[in-house]
Amino acid sequence: MYSKNEEVNFSIDNRPFTNRIPLGFANDIAGNYTISLMELAQIAQVQLEDTKENHFHDLMASDYVFDWDISDEETRFVLHLSATGIQSLGNEQISIYSYKDNIYIKGNLDFNEAQVSIYDLQARLIHQELASGNLTTISCSFAKGAYVVEVISDNFQKREKIIIP
């Protein structure tokens, strides 16, 4: 298990500056494997995203057991971290949706300089920008398909899967 940064493999031994860590896993033997946490330092929530199964798992609650096939993508997993004091907003407070060739981020609060990141389903960063105000519109110049939009500010975060038709 390793993290990828600019096509270089790194072991994970401390918390990075980002809340999202693409993980790599490779094995020449197909079988059943387990991902577990060893230590935590000031991290309130650790979610493991399995992009093959399209599933999020709370690693704070239990280990993640998965089946590995030698044809699986090495970049199948993404680790999502939340620091203490950051809350996920419910749908009633912020909504993320797409319409035609645009992505809209609309909220009932006036957030200042939230970071908006858009990832493809292989956890690759496609687009990133700062957003502020009650409505942000992002014009989509990338391919049609499914994406994950993540909005992070000092006091909230939210992820939503969207489809660009």
DAKA-V437827 format. One record per residue. RES is the residue in one letter. SS is DSSP state (@ for helix, = for strand, . for the rest). Layout:
# DAKA-V437827
res=RES ss=SS
res=RES ss=SS
This chain:
# DAKA-V437827
res=M ss=.
res=Y ss==
res=S ss==
res=K ss==
res=N ss==
res=E ss=.
res=E ss=.
res=V ss==
res=N ss==
res=F ss==
res=S ss=.
res=I ss=.
res=D ss=.
res=N ss=.
res=R ss=.
res=P ss=.
res=F ss=.
res=T ss=.
res=N ss=.
res=R ss==
res=I ss==
res=P ss==
res=L ss==
res=G ss==
res=F ss=.
res=A ss=.
res=N ss=.
res=D ss=.
res=I ss=.
res=A ss=.
res=G ss==
res=N ss==
res=Y ss==
res=T ss==
res=I ss==
res=S ss=.
res=L ss=.
res=M ss=.
res=E ss=.
res=L ss=.
res=A ss=.
res=Q ss=.
res=I ss==
res=A ss==
res=Q ss==
res=V ss==
res=Q ss==
res=L ss==
res=E ss==
res=D ss==
res=T ss=.
res=K ss=.
res=E ss=.
res=N ss=.
res=H ss==
res=F ss==
res=H ss==
res=D ss==
res=L ss=.
res=M ss=.
res=A ss=.
res=S ss=.
res=D ss=.
res=Y ss==
res=V ss==
res=F ss==
res=D ss==
res=W ss==
res=D ss=.
res=I ss=.
res=S ss=.
res=D ss=.
res=E ss=.
res=E ss=.
res=T ss=.
res=R ss=.
res=F ss==
res=V ss==
res=L ss==
res=H ss==
res=L ss==
res=S ss==
res=A ss==
res=T ss=.
res=G ss=.
res=I ss=.
res=Q ss==
res=S ss==
res=L ss=.
res=G ss=.
res=N ss=.
res=E ss=.
res=Q ss=.
res=I ss==
res=S ss==
res=I ss==
res=Y ss==
res=S ss==
res=Y ss==
res=K ss=.
res=D ss=.
res=N ss==
res=I ss==
res=Y ss==
res=I ss==
res=K ss==
res=G ss==
res=N ss==
res=L ss==
res=D ss==
res=F ss==
res=N ss==
res=E ss==
res=A ss==
res=Q ss==
res=V ss==
res=S ss==
res=I ss==
res=Y ss==
res=D ss==
res=L ss=.
res=Q ss=.
res=A ss=.
res=R ss=.
res=L ss==
res=I ss==
res=H ss==
res=Q ss==
res=E ss==
res=L ss==
res=A ss==
res=S ss==
res=G ss==
res=N ss==
res=L ss==
res=T ss==
res=T ss==
res=I ss==
res=S ss==
res=C ss=.
res=S ss=.
res=F ss=.
res=A ss=.
res=K ss=.
res=G ss==
res=A ss==
res=Y ss==
res=V ss==
res=V ss==
res=E ss==
res=V ss==
res=I ss==
res=S ss=.
res=D ss=.
res=N ss=.
res=F ss==
res=Q ss==
res=K ss==
res=R ss==
res=E ss==
res=K ss==
res=I ss==
res=I ss==
res=I ss==
res=P ss=.
